[in-house]
Amino acid sequence: MSRTQKMIYIALLVAQGVVIGLIENMIPYPFAFAPGAKLGLANLITIISLFTMPKRDSFTLVWMRLILTTLLGGTLSTFLYSMSGAMLSYAAMAFLRMLGPKRISIIGISAAGGFMHNVGQLVTASFIAQSWTVMLYLPILSFFGILSGIAIGIAANFLLQRVQTLQKFQTAYEHETNQNWR
């Protein structure tokens, strides 16, 4: 894969992540008893990037998506919450991916990412509120984060199996890492 192809691929994934993130921000919160709980649809792009490109490139993709989404429709506080959740989630998913396909599936990695995203956001909320009582909200958010992560993992698994362009990038990356996730 040439450098130009790689840059175009990253740019397309970033654009898709930004659009998905902005559309999701326009949707009212679906859970009245869990304000702030969202589906995390833009995480689909993060999962796909983890399985189709090196960690450095996928990490860059996450940062670009965060910054652009904030510039196009967010505030400093939304950036702080999104950034803390996304970075902790990304770190957990990248670590779990290293375990290999015999120990964990794409769906399991995504579910762990959904959970860790909520942990990151609640830790940030605790620092801002200067109270750890915010963490009492973790069980409710964890339930929805894990469910959302499972759904996004299923969608990512489906896309990685059905979209030929993603298969091409995944095959090239699997050849580099000597791990076959299919």
C-alpha positions, 0 to 999 in steps of 0.5 A: 500500500502506498503512502498516498493510499494510506493517507487517503484511507485515514482521511476517509475514516476521520471524515466518516468518524466526524460525520457520525459523531456530529450526527450522533450529537444531534440525536437526543439522549435515548436513555432518560434515566441515564442522562449523557449516555449515548450510543458511541457510534463513532467508536465504530471507526476506531475499532475498524482502524485498530484492525486495519492500520498500525497503532500509530496511525489509528491513534492519530485518527482518533485524535484528528476525529476528536479535534475536528468533532470538537471544532465543528460542534463542541465545547472545551468541556465536551472535548475534555470528556470525549478526550478522556473517554476516547484515550482510555478506551483506545488504550484498553482496546489496543492492549486487548488487541495484542492478546490475539484472536484466540483470547478475545474477539473484536466484539469483546474488545469493543465492549471493553472499549465502551466500558473504559470510555465511561470510566474515563469520562466519569474520572474527568467528571469527578475531577471537575466536580471535585467529588468521587460521588460521580463514580456512583453513576458507573454501574448504570453507564457501564451497562449501557457502555458494554451493550453499545460496545457489543453492538458496535463490535458486531457492526465492525465485525460485519463490515470487516467481513463484507467490505472489500476495501476494509478487507484489503487494508486488514489483510495488509495489516495482518500480514505485517503483524502476523495475526489473523482476525478472520 
